[in-house]
Amino acid sequence: MCQVLIHPGEDGYWVAECPSLPGCISQGLTREEAIINIREAIDGYVISLQTDGISVPEDSLEALLLAV
């Protein structure tokens, strides 16, 4: 399982990224579509790591959301 950040992008799409997997980013027209797409991206990323004999990084997201 991987924690994911979802936020609106500048182009009207929703951006989804998994900080524990560098470069694992996707997007969608809706939040729901972005979630589906990032799940596929995470699956592909993990398969690629395993194929290359590289261990999957531990999920290490520490985030704090502030309104200032």
C-alpha positions, 0 to 999 in steps of 0.5 A: 500500500502506498500513500498518495497525494492528490491535488488540482493541477494548473491545467484543470486535471487532478494530479496524483503522486506517490512520494515514496516512489520517486517519479510515480505521478499520474493525473485524471479529469476527476479525482476518481479518475486520478485515483484509478490512474495512480493505482495503475501507475503504482502497480507498473512501478512496483512490477518494474522494480521487481523485474529489475531485482530492486526492492520496493521502498517503504512508504515513508510519507510524513505530511502536514497540511496547514492553512496559512 
